[in-house]
Amino acid sequence: MKIDEVRRLTSDQLAEQLLNLKKEQFNLRFQGATSQLEKTHRVREVRRDIARIQTVLRAKAATA
């Protein structure tokens, strides 16, 4: 997910996306612990997407 895409979303959409990414992160960690993780690069992508969304949410909260 690109930063431009994140900035276009509303706060509600960002919160929903953040929840989905947190669930995916949990599932990926669980798969990694049980040695079933195939796409190891996805862990890094999800972690960075979470950080992007949190950054944009904080910026929107500061301006509001």
N, C-alpha and C positions, 0 to 999 in steps of 0.2 A: 504494500500500500504506500503510495507516494504522499508526501506532505501536502501537496496541492489538493489531493482527493480528501484528505482528512480535514483540511481547512474549510472545504465546501459543505461539510456535514453540519447539521444542527447539533445542539448540545444533547438532545434526547437520542439522536442517532449515534452520537459518539459514545454515550453511556451504554447503549445497547451493544455496539461494536466492541467496547471494552469488556463487557461481560462475556461475550462470545469468545474473545481472545483469551481471557483468563481461563475459561473452561477448556479451550484447546490446549493451553499451556499445561494445565493440570494433566490432561490426557496424555500429552507428549512426555511429560515427566514420568508418568506411570508406565508408559510403554518403554521408556529408557531404563527404568529400574528393573523391568521384567525381560529385558533384552529383546523386545519386539519392535523397537523403533527402526524403521527403514529409512525415513527421510530425516537424517540428523540435521540438515541445514534448516529445516522448518522451525526448530527450537529457537535459533538465532533470529529468524525472521519474525516470529511471533513476539519475542521479547522486545525487539525494536519497534514493532507496530504498537505494542502496549505503551512504550515510552513516548512515541509520537502522539498518540491519542491523549495521554495524560498531560503532555506539554501544551497541546492545543486547548484542552479543557481548562487548564490553569490560566492560560492567556485570556480565554473568553470570560472567565470568572473575574479576572482582574479588571477588565474593561467594563464589565457590567455593574 
